[in-house]
Amino acid sequence: MKRLWLLLWRVSRNDLRMLWFFLKHPARPCWLIPAAAGLGLYVVSPLNFATPFVGVLDDLILVPLALHWMLRLLPQHLLQDYARAVSGA
């Protein structure tokens, strides 16, 4: 189980950094904060505790996919800002 969580962290690490950058960005879309909050609430939803196996599976599969999809919906100019910030230019 520990290996699975480490794999999830490696895959999602860049997406989480991007999300943090865009949440602080002044030109972020108005839907980003509610979408991130909704995704965070989904992660800690009581359904995960009622059905542990299904709850872990959805956290390992659906949450990273939803996060990645959310970031792909961002405007191109914001993605370019992130690329400039990461490259240090």
N, CA, C and O atoms as a MOPAC input file, in Angstrom:
PM7 MOZYME 1SCF
protein

 N      0.81900 1    -1.19000 1     0.00000 1
 C      0.00000 1     0.00000 1     0.00000 1
 C      0.86900 1     1.26300 1     0.00000 1
 O      0.54300 1     2.26300 1    -0.64000 1
 N      1.98700 1     1.18600 1     0.73900 1
 C      2.87600 1     2.34400 1     0.81800 1
 C      3.45800 1     2.67300 1    -0.55200 1
 O      3.61000 1     3.84500 1    -0.89600 1
 N      3.78400 1     1.64600 1    -1.33600 1
 C      4.30800 1     1.87400 1    -2.67800 1
 C      3.28700 1     2.56500 1    -3.56800 1
 O      3.63400 1     3.42000 1    -4.38300 1
 N      2.02400 1     2.18400 1    -3.40400 1
 C      0.96900 1     2.79100 1    -4.20500 1
 C      0.82600 1     4.27200 1    -3.89500 1
 O      0.65200 1     5.08200 1    -4.80500 1
 N      0.89900 1     4.63200 1    -2.62200 1
 C      0.81700 1     6.04400 1    -2.24400 1
 C      2.02200 1     6.82800 1    -2.75100 1
 O      1.88300 1     7.98100 1    -3.15900 1
 N      3.20600 1     6.21300 1    -2.73000 1
 C      4.39200 1     6.88900 1    -3.25100 1
 C      4.28700 1     7.09900 1    -4.75200 1
 O      4.69800 1     8.14000 1    -5.26400 1
 N      3.74100 1     6.11800 1    -5.46000 1
 C      3.53200 1     6.26500 1    -6.88900 1
 C      2.53700 1     7.38700 1    -7.17500 1
 O      2.75100 1     8.19800 1    -8.07600 1
 N      1.46400 1     7.42700 1    -6.41600 1
 C      0.47500 1     8.49500 1    -6.57300 1
 C      1.11300 1     9.85800 1    -6.33400 1
 O      0.85500 1    10.80200 1    -7.08100 1
 N      1.93800 1     9.96800 1    -5.30500 1
 C      2.57800 1    11.24300 1    -4.99800 1
 C      3.50000 1    11.68300 1    -6.13200 1
 O      3.51500 1    12.85600 1    -6.50400 1
 N      4.26800 1    10.74100 1    -6.68200 1
 C      5.16500 1    11.09500 1    -7.78100 1
 C      4.40100 1    11.56900 1    -9.00000 1
 O      4.82900 1    12.50700 1    -9.67200 1
 N      3.29000 1    10.94200 1    -9.29200 1
 C      2.50000 1    11.31500 1   -10.46200 1
 C      1.81300 1    12.66100 1   -10.24800 1
 O      1.76500 1    13.48700 1   -11.15900 1
 N      1.28700 1    12.87800 1    -9.05900 1
 C      0.48300 1    14.07900 1    -8.79400 1
 C      1.29300 1    15.27400 1    -8.30300 1
 O      0.75100 1    16.37400 1    -8.20400 1
 N      2.54900 1    15.09300 1    -7.99900 1
 C      3.35800 1    16.15300 1    -7.39700 1
 C      3.38800 1    17.40900 1    -8.25900 1
 O      3.19700 1    18.51000 1    -7.74300 1
 N      3.62200 1    17.26700 1    -9.55800 1
 C      3.68700 1    18.43000 1   -10.43000 1
 C      2.32100 1    19.10100 1   -10.54700 1
 O      2.23100 1    20.32800 1   -10.55100 1
 N      1.26000 1    18.30400 1   -10.64100 1
 C     -0.08000 1    18.88200 1   -10.72400 1
 C     -0.42900 1    19.65800 1    -9.46300 1
 O     -1.08000 1    20.70000 1    -9.54400 1
 N     -0.01200 1    19.17400 1    -8.30900 1
 C     -0.28300 1    19.89600 1    -7.06200 1
 C      0.50600 1    21.20400 1    -7.00100 1
 O     -0.00500 1    22.21800 1    -6.52600 1
 N      1.74100 1    21.18100 1    -7.47700 1
 C      2.52300 1    22.42300 1    -7.53100 1
 C      1.86500 1    23.43300 1    -8.46100 1
 O      1.78000 1    24.62100 1    -8.14600 1
 N      1.40100 1    22.94600 1    -9.61300 1
 C      0.73700 1    23.83000 1   -10.56500 1
 C     -0.53200 1    24.41200 1    -9.95000 1
 O     -0.79500 1    25.60700 1   -10.08400 1
 N     -1.31200 1    23.58000 1    -9.28100 1
 C     -2.54600 1    24.06200 1    -8.66200 1
 C     -2.23700 1    25.14300 1    -7.63400 1
 O     -2.92300 1    26.16300 1    -7.58600 1
 N     -1.22500 1    24.93400 1    -6.82000 1
 C     -0.85300 1    25.92500 1    -5.80600 1
 C     -0.44700 1    27.24800 1    -6.47000 1
 O     -0.83200 1    28.32300 1    -6.00900 1
 N      0.32200 1    27.16200 1    -7.54000 1
 C      0.73600 1    28.36400 1    -8.26800 1
 C     -0.48800 1    29.10300 1    -8.80900 1
 O     -0.58900 1    30.32200 1    -8.67000 1
 N     -1.40500 1    28.37800 1    -9.41700 1
 C     -2.56600 1    29.02200 1   -10.03300 1
 C     -3.55800 1    29.54000 1    -9.00400 1
 O     -4.25700 1    30.51800 1    -9.26900 1
 N     -3.63700 1    28.91300 1    -7.84500 1
 C     -4.52900 1    29.43400 1    -6.80500 1
 C     -4.03400 1    30.78600 1    -6.28800 1
 O     -4.83500 1    31.61600 1    -5.85700 1
 N     -2.71900 1    31.00800 1    -6.32900 1
 C     -2.16100 1    32.28400 1    -5.88100 1
 C     -2.08400 1    33.30900 1    -7.01100 1
 O     -1.85300 1    34.48900 1    -6.74700 1
 N     -2.26900 1    32.89100 1    -8.24800 1
 C     -2.10700 1    33.77700 1    -9.40100 1
 C     -3.26800 1    34.77500 1    -9.45400 1
 O     -4.42300 1    34.37600 1    -9.30300 1
 N     -2.98300 1    36.06100 1    -9.66500 1
 C     -4.05700 1    37.06400 1    -9.67500 1
 C     -5.00700 1    36.93900 1   -10.86600 1
 O     -6.13800 1    37.41900 1   -10.79200 1
 N     -4.58600 1    36.31600 1   -11.94500 1
 C     -5.44200 1    36.20400 1   -13.13400 1
 C     -6.09400 1    34.83000 1   -13.24000 1
 O     -6.49100 1    34.41600 1   -14.33000 1
 N     -6.20800 1    34.12100 1   -12.12200 1
 C     -6.79800 1    32.78400 1   -12.17300 1
 C     -8.27600 1    32.87600 1   -12.57000 1
 O     -8.92700 1    33.88500 1   -12.29900 1
 N     -8.81100 1    31.82500 1   -13.21200 1
 C    -10.22800 1    31.82800 1   -13.54700 1
 C    -11.08600 1    31.76400 1   -12.27900 1
 O    -10.65400 1    31.23400 1   -11.25600 1
 N    -12.27700 1    32.29600 1   -12.35400 1
 C    -13.13600 1    32.35000 1   -11.16700 1
 C    -13.59900 1    30.96200 1   -10.71600 1
 O    -13.99400 1    30.80300 1    -9.56100 1
 N    -13.56400 1    29.97400 1   -11.57600 1
 C    -14.03000 1    28.63300 1   -11.22500 1
 C    -12.96500 1    27.79200 1   -10.53000 1
 O    -13.27900 1    26.72000 1   -10.01400 1
 N    -11.73000 1    28.24500 1   -10.50300 1
 C    -10.64500 1    27.40700 1   -10.00000 1
 C    -10.73600 1    27.15900 1    -8.49200 1
 O    -10.55200 1    26.02600 1    -8.04700 1
 N    -11.01100 1    28.17400 1    -7.71800 1
 C    -11.06900 1    27.99500 1    -6.25400 1
 C    -12.21900 1    27.07200 1    -5.85400 1
 O    -12.00100 1    26.15400 1    -5.06400 1
 N    -13.45100 1    27.28000 1    -6.37300 1
 C    -14.52100 1    26.33800 1    -6.00900 1
 C    -14.25300 1    24.90600 1    -6.49300 1
 O    -14.60400 1    23.94400 1    -5.81000 1
 N    -13.63300 1    24.76800 1    -7.66900 1
 C    -13.33100 1    23.42400 1    -8.16900 1
 C    -12.29000 1    22.74300 1    -7.29900 1
 O    -12.41400 1    21.55300 1    -7.00800 1
 N    -11.26300 1    23.47600 1    -6.87900 1
 C    -10.23200 1    22.90700 1    -6.00500 1
 C    -10.82800 1    22.56600 1    -4.64100 1
 O    -10.49900 1    21.53100 1    -4.06200 1
 N    -11.69700 1    23.42500 1    -4.13000 1
 C    -12.34100 1    23.15000 1    -2.84100 1
 C    -13.24000 1    21.92000 1    -2.94400 1
 O    -13.26400 1    21.09100 1    -2.03500 1
 N    -13.97100 1    21.80100 1    -4.03500 1
 C    -14.82400 1    20.63000 1    -4.23800 1
 C    -14.01700 1    19.35100 1    -4.32700 1
 O    -14.41500 1    18.32100 1    -3.78300 1
 N    -12.89300 1    19.41200 1    -5.00700 1
 C    -12.03100 1    18.24100 1    -5.10200 1
 C    -11.44800 1    17.88200 1    -3.73100 1
 O    -11.33800 1    16.70700 1    -3.38300 1
 N    -11.08100 1    18.89700 1    -2.96800 1
 C    -10.57500 1    18.64500 1    -1.61700 1
 C    -11.64000 1    18.03300 1    -0.71700 1
 O    -11.34500 1    17.13500 1     0.07000 1
 N    -12.87600 1    18.51100 1    -0.82700 1
 C    -13.96500 1    17.92700 1    -0.03500 1
 C    -14.25100 1    16.49600 1    -0.46000 1
 O    -14.58800 1    15.65100 1     0.37000 1
 N    -14.11800 1    16.22500 1    -1.75100 1
 C    -14.32700 1    14.85900 1    -2.23100 1
 C    -13.28500 1    13.90400 1    -1.64600 1
 O    -13.59100 1    12.75600 1    -1.32700 1
 N    -12.05700 1    14.39200 1    -1.51000 1
 C    -10.99200 1    13.55100 1    -0.96500 1
 C    -11.29100 1    13.15400 1     0.47700 1
 O    -11.01900 1    12.02000 1     0.87000 1
 N    -11.84300 1    14.06200 1     1.26500 1
 C    -12.10400 1    13.76800 1     2.67900 1
 C    -13.56300 1    13.39800 1     2.94100 1
 O    -14.01900 1    13.44600 1     4.08300 1
 N    -14.29200 1    13.03400 1     1.89900 1
 C    -15.71500 1    12.72000 1     2.06300 1
 C    -15.90600 1    11.49200 1     2.95200 1
 O    -15.04700 1    10.61200 1     2.99800 1
 N    -17.02500 1    11.43800 1     3.65000 1
 C    -17.29700 1    10.29700 1     4.54000 1
 C    -17.43000 1     8.97000 1     3.79600 1
 O    -17.27100 1     7.91300 1     4.40700 1
 N    -17.71400 1     8.99600 1     2.51100 1
 C    -17.82400 1     7.76100 1     1.74300 1
 C    -16.51500 1     6.97900 1     1.78900 1
 O    -16.52200 1     5.74900 1     1.75400 1
 N    -15.40400 1     7.68400 1     1.86600 1
 C    -14.11500 1     7.01300 1     1.94100 1
 C    -13.97700 1     6.19400 1     3.22700 1
 O    -13.29700 1     5.16800 1     3.23900 1
 N    -14.60200 1     6.63400 1     4.27900 1
 C    -14.50200 1     5.91800 1     5.54000 1
 C    -15.52900 1     4.79200 1     5.62900 1
 O    -15.29900 1     3.79300 1     6.31200 1
 N    -16.66200 1     4.95100 1     4.94200 1
 C    -17.69900 1     3.91600 1     4.97400 1
 C    -17.27700 1     2.69300 1     4.15700 1
 O    -17.54000 1     1.55900 1     4.55700 1
 N    -16.63800 1     2.91700 1     3.04100 1
 C    -16.18200 1     1.81800 1     2.19000 1
 C    -14.69500 1     2.01300 1     1.92300 1
 O    -14.31700 1     2.61100 1     0.91600 1
 N    -13.86500 1     1.51900 1     2.80700 1
 C    -12.42500 1     1.82000 1     2.72500 1
 C    -11.77500 1     1.42600 1     1.40200 1
 O    -10.99100 1     2.20300 1     0.85700 1
 N    -12.07800 1     0.24200 1     0.87100 1
 C    -11.40800 1    -0.20300 1    -0.35100 1
 C    -11.79800 1     0.66800 1    -1.53500 1
 O    -10.93600 1     1.09300 1    -2.30500 1
 N    -13.09500 1     0.93700 1    -1.68600 1
 C    -13.56500 1     1.78400 1    -2.78400 1
 C    -13.08500 1     3.21100 1    -2.57700 1
 O    -12.75400 1     3.89800 1    -3.54400 1
 N    -13.04300 1     3.65900 1    -1.34700 1
 C    -12.58200 1     5.01100 1    -1.05600 1
 C    -11.12700 1     5.22000 1    -1.43200 1
 O    -10.75900 1     6.27300 1    -1.95200 1
 N    -10.30800 1     4.22600 1    -1.17300 1
 C     -8.89100 1     4.32500 1    -1.53500 1
 C     -8.74200 1     4.28900 1    -3.05100 1
 O     -7.93900 1     5.03500 1    -3.61000 1
 N     -9.50000 1     3.43700 1    -3.71600 1
 C     -9.41600 1     3.35500 1    -5.17300 1
 C     -9.81000 1     4.66400 1    -5.84000 1
 O     -9.15000 1     5.10700 1    -6.78100 1
 N    -10.87200 1     5.27800 1    -5.36400 1
 C    -11.25700 1     6.54100 1    -6.00900 1
 C    -10.25500 1     7.64100 1    -5.72000 1
 O    -10.03700 1     8.51300 1    -6.56100 1
 N     -9.63600 1     7.61700 1    -4.53600 1
 C     -8.60000 1     8.60600 1    -4.24900 1
 C     -7.37300 1     8.39700 1    -5.12400 1
 O     -6.71500 1     9.36300 1    -5.51000 1
 N     -7.06600 1     7.16400 1    -5.43400 1
 C     -5.87800 1     6.86800 1    -6.23100 1
 C     -6.09500 1     7.06200 1    -7.72500 1
 O     -5.13700 1     7.28000 1    -8.46700 1
 N     -7.33600 1     6.98600 1    -8.17000 1
 C     -7.59900 1     7.06700 1    -9.60700 1
 C     -8.33800 1     8.33800 1    -9.98400 1
 O     -7.86200 1     9.10300 1   -10.82200 1
 N     -9.48600 1     8.57400 1    -9.38200 1
 C    -10.33400 1     9.68800 1    -9.79700 1
 C     -9.77600 1    11.05700 1    -9.42700 1
 O     -9.84300 1    11.98900 1   -10.22700 1
 N     -9.23300 1    11.18400 1    -8.23900 1
 C     -8.75600 1    12.49300 1    -7.79100 1
 C     -7.57800 1    13.00000 1    -8.63800 1
 O     -7.61300 1    14.14900 1    -9.07800 1
 N     -6.54100 1    12.19000 1    -8.88400 1
 C     -5.46100 1    12.68600 1    -9.75000 1
 C     -5.93700 1    12.98800 1   -11.17600 1
 O     -5.48800 1    13.95700 1   -11.78800 1
 N     -6.84900 1    12.15700 1   -11.70400 1
 C     -7.38100 1    12.42900 1   -13.04300 1
 C     -8.18100 1    13.72500 1   -13.07200 1
 O     -8.04800 1    14.51600 1   -14.00600 1
 N     -9.00400 1    13.94500 1   -12.06400 1
 C     -9.79200 1    15.17000 1   -12.00400 1
 C     -8.89200 1    16.39300 1   -11.84700 1
 O     -9.14400 1    17.43200 1   -12.45700 1
 N     -7.86200 1    16.27600 1   -11.04600 1
 C     -6.92300 1    17.38600 1   -10.86400 1
 C     -6.21600 1    17.71000 1   -12.17500 1
 O     -6.09500 1    18.87900 1   -12.54200 1
 N     -5.75400 1    16.69600 1   -12.87400 1
 C     -5.07000 1    16.91100 1   -14.14100 1
 C     -6.01300 1    17.52300 1   -15.17600 1
 O     -5.61800 1    18.42100 1   -15.92000 1
 N     -7.23200 1    17.05400 1   -15.22600 1
 C     -8.23300 1    17.59400 1   -16.15900 1
 C     -8.54000 1    19.05500 1   -15.83900 1
 O     -8.66600 1    19.88200 1   -16.74200 1
 N     -8.65800 1    19.36300 1   -14.56100 1
 C     -8.91500 1    20.73500 1   -14.13600 1
 C     -7.80200 1    21.66400 1   -14.60800 1
 O     -8.07400 1    22.76800 1   -15.08000 1
 N     -6.57000 1    21.23400 1   -14.48500 1
 C     -5.44100 1    22.06800 1   -14.88700 1
 C     -5.35300 1    22.21100 1   -16.40600 1
 O     -4.86500 1    23.22800 1   -16.90000 1
 N     -5.81500 1    21.21800 1   -17.14500 1
 C     -5.80300 1    21.31700 1   -18.60500 1
 C     -6.85000 1    22.31200 1   -19.11600 1
 O     -6.75700 1    22.77400 1   -20.25400 1
 N     -7.83100 1    22.64000 1   -18.29600 1
 C     -8.85300 1    23.60100 1   -18.68600 1
 C     -8.40400 1    25.05100 1   -18.51900 1
 O     -9.10000 1    25.96900 1   -18.95200 1
 N     -7.26800 1    25.25600 1   -17.90400 1
 C     -6.78300 1    26.61600 1   -17.66200 1
 C     -6.37200 1    27.27900 1   -18.97500 1
 O     -5.93500 1    26.59900 1   -19.90400 1
 N     -6.50900 1    28.60100 1   -19.05600 1
 C     -6.10900 1    29.32400 1   -20.26300 1
 C     -4.61300 1    29.18600 1   -20.55200 1
 O     -3.80100 1    29.01000 1   -19.64300 1
 N     -4.27900 1    29.26700 1   -21.81200 1
 C     -2.90300 1    29.07700 1   -22.26100 1
 C     -1.94400 1    30.10100 1   -21.66300 1
 O     -0.81000 1    29.76100 1   -21.32400 1
 N     -2.38500 1    31.35400 1   -21.52900 1
 C     -1.47500 1    32.37700 1   -20.99600 1
 C     -1.09400 1    32.09100 1   -19.54400 1
 O      0.00400 1    32.45300 1   -19.12000 1
 N     -1.96900 1    31.45400 1   -18.77600 1
 C     -1.60900 1    31.08900 1   -17.40200 1
 C     -0.58500 1    29.95100 1   -17.39400 1
 O      0.34300 1    29.94200 1   -16.58600 1
 N     -0.76800 1    29.00300 1   -18.29600 1
 C      0.19800 1    27.90700 1   -18.38600 1
 C      1.57300 1    28.43100 1   -18.79700 1
 O      2.59700 1    27.92200 1   -18.34000 1
 N      1.59400 1    29.43700 1   -19.65000 1
 C      2.86400 1    30.04200 1   -20.03500 1
 C      3.49900 1    30.77400 1   -18.85600 1
 O      4.71800 1    30.73900 1   -18.68700 1
 N      2.67900 1    31.43600 1   -18.03900 1
 C      3.19700 1    32.07600 1   -16.82000 1
 C      3.84100 1    31.04600 1   -15.89800 1
 O      4.90000 1    31.29000 1   -15.32000 1
 N      3.18700 1    29.89000 1   -15.76700 1
 C      3.75100 1    28.83300 1   -14.92300 1
 C      5.07700 1    28.32500 1   -15.48300 1
 O      6.02900 1    28.10200 1   -14.73600 1
 N      5.13000 1    28.14600 1   -16.79600 1
 C      6.36800 1    27.66300 1   -17.42400 1
 C      7.49600 1    28.67100 1   -17.21800 1
 O      8.63600 1    28.27800 1   -16.97300 1
 N      7.19000 1    29.97400 1   -17.31600 1
 C      8.21900 1    30.99800 1   -17.08300 1
 C      8.66300 1    30.99600 1   -15.62200 1
 O      9.84900 1    31.15300 1   -15.33200 1
 N      7.72200 1    30.81900 1   -14.71100 1
 C      8.06700 1    30.81600 1   -13.28600 1
 C      8.92300 1    29.60700 1   -12.91800 1
 O      9.83100 1    29.71200 1   -12.09300 1
 N      8.63700 1    28.48100 1   -13.51800 1
 C      9.40600 1    27.27100 1   -13.22400 1
 C     10.81000 1    27.36000 1   -13.82500 1
 O     11.78900 1    26.92900 1   -13.21500 1
 N     10.88900 1    27.92400 1   -15.02500 1
 C     12.20500 1    28.01700 1   -15.67600 1
 C     13.07800 1    29.11600 1   -15.06700 1
 O     14.28500 1    29.16400 1   -15.30700 1
 N     12.46100 1    29.99200 1   -14.28200 1
 C     13.22200 1    31.04300 1   -13.61300 1
 C     13.42300 1    32.26800 1   -14.45100 1
 O     14.19200 1    33.15200 1   -14.07300 1
 N     12.75100 1    32.35200 1   -15.59100 1
 C     12.92400 1    33.52300 1   -16.48400 1
 C     12.05000 1    34.67100 1   -16.05700 1
 O     12.06600 1    35.72700 1   -16.68800 1

